[in-house]
């Protein structure tokens, strides 16, 4: 889908559909008021006839407008005109709007919703949300069907932007397109089945990505190279699989050579059967999503390719499969990590932390500004927080606060959990430096405590995206999170660095 800015609806005389907002009690927004006058009160007649009251997110499609360039109009409820419209409710009404628009035969539309006042948000943010929400709602993964479905007719959305807000709107459009494409790229990777999206497939996608921008470089570390580095924890996970493990390293050099990079580490388990500690068969198909951390890192680099931010970013993706086999890890096995610390594997299904810990040690060689890892790490995070926020833990308050602020701006929420020393006690082992699990209590926290032992030499944060990276049930599919959060964090970091 394509998006563009227009100064007023009158510029778009080829548009099939006009999108306008109406407040509660049938009170017009400035844009709908102007169109109502233009149609000689036709809009008033329709909303009164159909008793459309402007409740937040309600929609009304008018399929015929006499003596007008527009074939149809979609009205969306803006709620109470006397209450500030929140960011969350703005996205809610955008979601309702695109749902209604998809049910029309329109191929293009003009959207006037960027001119609605949203509490504490500017035109940049509003335009970006329109692009992100509209394109996201039109995503389909049907490439592997014998007859691929293509039910989306929309090809173009024009977004109205007053001339006095043109610069903000143009920036919002650029960011929105970059972010929407990055989310779609991430979702495509994550929705791909495990027999297609293997570690080698992920590595190939990373190499293709590096060809899009001359600021990119990509290197793939093979198992023999990782063995030379002493990555015993990472390599132990792939022993039960016929697919060789990879360590994907991406570099984006947009800043000064002497500027420290931000390092993003994404867990890339392309399929997690649990190993010898085999998972239940019910829902095991969703374990193709155990690579969503790695897919999100690639998605962020896709966004960087379009945004060209003046910063340095490193992406590290340890990728493998966790399968049962005669050579697979066994409960009770002890492995030596790249850091030299030994780990007793009490549960082979707690493998994500094994591939991440060696990667965190490897990240140290980049002398990072900060390191942020993201992983579908623990089911305990879903128990603790549900499926709305991602879990956030870290060893640096300022970094966690920056991520929290970026999450709020991006409408990609997180919630911080404690990383207290008392939880470290649960990782004690009688036979190694630590165990890879800490018992059922506080599983998300003890998993982060485990990782923290490999992140002592830099500022570090951990995002547990087990509850947010994909949806189950009738709407099963990847969400693309936390690409919006991380991209916003990088934008904020870039803006602060240039101040």
Secondary structure, 3 states (H helix, E strand, C coil): CEEEEECCHHHCCCCCEEEEEEEHHHEECHHHHHHHHHCCCHHHHHHHHCCCCCCCCCEEEECCCCCCCCCEEEEEECCCCCCCCCHHHHHHHHHHHHHHHHCCCCCEEEECHHHCCCCCCCHHHHHHHHHHHHHHHCCCCCCCCCCCCCCCCCCEEEEECCHHHHHHHHHHHHHHHHHHHHHHHHHHHHHCCCCCCCHHHHHHHHHHHHCCCCCEEEEEECHHHHHHHCCHHHHHHHHHCCCCCEEEEEEEECCCCCCCCEEEEECEEEEECCCCCCCCCCCHHHHHHHHHHHHHHHHHHHHHHHHCCCCEEEEEEEEEEECCCCCCCCCCEEEECCCCCEEEECCCCCCHHHHHHHHHHHHHHHCCCEEEEEECCCHHHHHHHCCCCEEEEECCHHHHHHHHHHHHHHCCCEEECCCCHHHHHHHCCCCCCEECCCCCCCHHHHHHHHHHCCCCCCCEEEEECCCCCEECHHHCEECCCCHHHHHHHHHHHHHHHHC
